[in-house]
Amino acid sequence: MPGERRSRGPGGPRRAAALVDRGSREHYEDALLYDHEYRRRRRDVAFYREEAHRLLGGPGTVLELACGSGRVTTALVREGHRVIGLDLSRPMLARAAARAGRLGRAARERVHLVRADMRRFALARRFPLVVMAFNSFEHLYTRVDVAACLARVREHLEPGGRFVFDVQNPNLRWLTRDPDRRWARTLFRHPVTGRRMAYSTNHVYDPVSQIALIRLYYDPVEGGGRPRVVHLSQRKFFPAELEALLAHGGFAVEARYGDFSRGPLDGDAESQVLVCRLR
C-alpha cells in the first residue's frame, strides 16, 4: 500500500535460521564483557533469592536453567541452597565456575554445573524449584522449542514444586524502531583491555516468527582496533500467548508480575515475571 512502512527481514529462511543460531551464541562468548555490561543488574537476583526463600522456606535444592555466568547461582548458594546450574555455553559455564570458586569451601560444595541444552537434558531427579532468569526463555525460538523445554521442566519438577522465570514484555515502539539507526550509545572501558569503547545497538524484528535479531556494536574510541558486532536473537512472547503456551505444556500460572518488585503486569511493564505450578 502507498505510504506503508514495510519491515525488512534478514533474507531467505536459511539465512534467517543461521542468524538466529548465531544470535543464540555470540553474546555469551565473552563472559567477562557480559558480566561487565550487566554488573548493575541486581533486582532480578534479589527477586529469585526472595522467591527461593518464600517457596522453599529455608535452604533447599534449586535447578537453574540457562545459569549463564552464575549471577543468580552464587546468590542462591550464599543463601544456603544447593544449586544445579545448567547452561550450553562453555564460556559462561567457565565464568560461573570461577564465580563459584571464590565462595567458601562449604558453599562451593553446594554448586554443581552441567553443560546441557535446556530443551534436552535428563538429570534423573526432581526439584522443588526450577528457575530460569534474565530472559533466557526467549532463546526458545519456536513452539517446538518451548514444548521441549517445558516437558523437561515438568519431568524434573517435584509434585507441588514451582517453575519461576522471566521474559521481557514486548514493547511495540521498541520492536518497530528504524533498523538502520543505532540506539542506546554508551561509553565504557573494556574490563580487560581498559580501552574506551562506544556501545550501541539496533535490530530487525520479524513479526511472523516474533524474533528480534539484535546487533550490538562495540566501536573503539581510542587506541585503534577494529569495530566489533555481536549478534543476539530473542523470541518475544506476548502475555496471553505465553500463558497459553504454559497451559499447553502442563503448567498453571500462579502469579504474574510486571517487574522484580512484584508490581502489576500492565502495558507499561518491562518484564513478565511468572511463578508456575504443575496443572
N, C-alpha and C positions, 0 to 999 in steps of 0.2 A: 504494500500500500504506500502511496506517496507520503513522505514525511515520517514513515515508521522507522524506528531505530532497531535494526536487527542485530542480535547478539552474534558474535563471531566465535565459532567453535575452534578447537585446536587442530582440525584436519579430519582425515578419514578415521573410521573406527579403530584400525590397527594402530595408527599414530596416537589416537586418544588413549587407548589402553596402555601404550608404552609410557605416555606422560603420567598417567595415573599411577602406574607401577613405580616410576621414577620418583614421583612425589610422595610415595609411601615410605621412601628410604632416605632421601638426601638430607632432609632436615635433621636427621638423627645421627649422621656420620661424624660430626664434630661435636662431641659431647661436652667439651669444655666451653665452647662458644654457646651451645644450647643452654647450659646452666647459667652462664653469664647473662644471657638475654632474659631469662626468667627468674633471676635471683630475687626480685621483689614480689614475685607471685607467692603469696603466703596464705591468703584467705581460704583457698581450696584445701591446703594442707591442714589448717585448723579445723575445717569442716569435717574432713574424713577422720581426723583424730577424735573429734567430739562424737561423731556418729558411731565409731567403733566402741567408745566408752558407753554410749547410750544403749546400743544394741547388744553388746556382749556383757555389760555390767561389770567388767573387770578384764584382766589380761586373758586373751583368747588367741585363736588362730585365724589368720586372715589370708585369703588368696587375693593377690593383687595382679590383675591382668594389665598388660602394657605398662609395666612398672617404670620403664624408662630409666632415667639416671638415679632413681631412688629417692626423690624428694619426699613422697608420701611414705615409702617403705621405711626409711630411717626414722621418720616422725612416729610411726606406729610402733616400731621396735622400741624406741625410747619410752613409750608408754607401757611397756611390758609385754606387748603382743608378740607372738611368733608369726612371722610373715613369710609366705612363699611368694616371691616376685617372679612373674613370667613376662618375658619380652622376646621379640625376634631379632632385635638389633644388637649385634655384638658390641659396638662401641658404647651403647647405652648401658648394657649389662656390665661392661668393664668399669664404667663410671659408677654404677650402683655398687659394685663390689668395692671400689675404692672408698666410697662414702661409708659403707658398712665397716670397712677396715679401720676407720677412725673411731668407731664405737668401742666401748669397753668390752672385755672378753665375754662376759655373760650375755650382753646384747648381741655381739657378733654371732654367737651360737644360736640366736633366735632368727637369723636370716638365712634363707635358702633361695638361691637364684636359679631359674630354669630358663633355658633358651627354647622357646616353642612359639608356634603360631596360635593366636587366641581363637582361631577357628578350628584348630586341630590339636588338641592336647588331651592327655589321659594321665592323671596323677594317682589313680587308684585310691582315692579317698574323698571325703566330703568335708565341707567347711561351713561354719555358721555365718560367715560373712565373706562375700566376694565384692571387690571394689574395682573400678576402672576410672581413673582420674584424667583430668586435663584433655577432654575432648577426644580421647583415644577411640571411642566408639565410632568416630567419624572416619576412621580408616576401614570401616566395613562398607564397601562401596556399592554392593548390590544386595538385593533381597536375599539371595542365596548366602552371601557372606553373613548377613545379620542372623539368619536362621541357624547357620552352622555354629556361630559363636554362642547364641542363646541356648542351643542344645547342649554345648559343652558346659556352660554355666549351670544349666538345670541338672546335668549329671553330677556336678561337683558341689551342689548346694545341699546342706542338711535340711531335713524337714523343719520348717519354722525359721530357716535361715533367710538372709536378706542379700539382695544384689543392689549395690549403690553405685551410680555412675553419673557423669555429667557430659553434656554436649552444649554447643552454642545454640542460642535461639536465633534462627535465621533473620537477618536484617535485610530487607529488600533494597533499601538505599545503598547498603554496602555491596550487596551482590551485583547490582547493576551499575557500579561505578565504571567510568571510562577505563578500559583495559590498557590504553596507551599512555595514560598518565601514571606517575609514581606518587605514592601516598606515604604518610607517616615517616617523613625523613627525620632521622635521629642521628646525632653524632655520638660516637663512643670510642673507647680504646679497646683494641683486641686483648682478651685476657691472657694470651700467651706472648704475643709479639709487642704489645703495648702501642702498636701503631694506631693512629687516629683513623677511624673509618666512618663512612656515612652509610646508614642503613635506610632502605626504602622498600616499598612493596607495591605490587599490583596483581591483578588476577583476571582470569576469564572464567565465567560461570556458565555452565550448561544447564538450562532449566529442565531438560528432559531427564538426564541422569542425576541431577541435583548435586553435581560435583563441581567444586571450585578448584581450579588449577592455579595455584598461587606461586608467584615468583618473588623471592627475597633477594634483594640486591645489596651487595657489600662492596662499596667503592672506596679505595684508599684515598685519604685526604692529604696525606703527606708520606714521604719516604718511598714513593714509587710502588710498584706491584700492580698486578692485573686485577681488574674488577672481577667479582665472582657472583654468579647467580645460582641460588639454591631453590629447588622446586619442592613444593608441599601440596599435596592433594587432600581435600577434605570433602566428605559427603555431608550434605546438610539435611537435617531431619526437622520437619515441622511438627509441632506438638501433637496434633491429633494423629498424624501419621505414625509418630513414634509410639504412642500409646497403643495403636492398632498392631504394630509390629510386635510389641511386647506381649500383647494378648495372644496373638497367633503363636508366639514362642512359648506360651505356657506361664506367663507372668501377669500379675496384677500390680498396678501402681498404687502403692500405699501412701506415698507423699510425693509432692512435686513442688519444687521451689524455683524461683527466678534468679536467685543468687546464692552465695555461700553463707549469707546471714539468715537464710530461710525466709527471705522476702517472697511475696506472691509472684507467680508466673503470669505476666501480662505482656502486652505488645511492646513495652519498652524494656523488658528484661533482656539482659545479655546472655544469660545461660538458662539451661534447663537442667536441674539437679534432681535426680529421681531415686527414690527408695522403693524397691520392688520386692515382692514375695512370690513364691510359687502359687499358682492358682489351684 
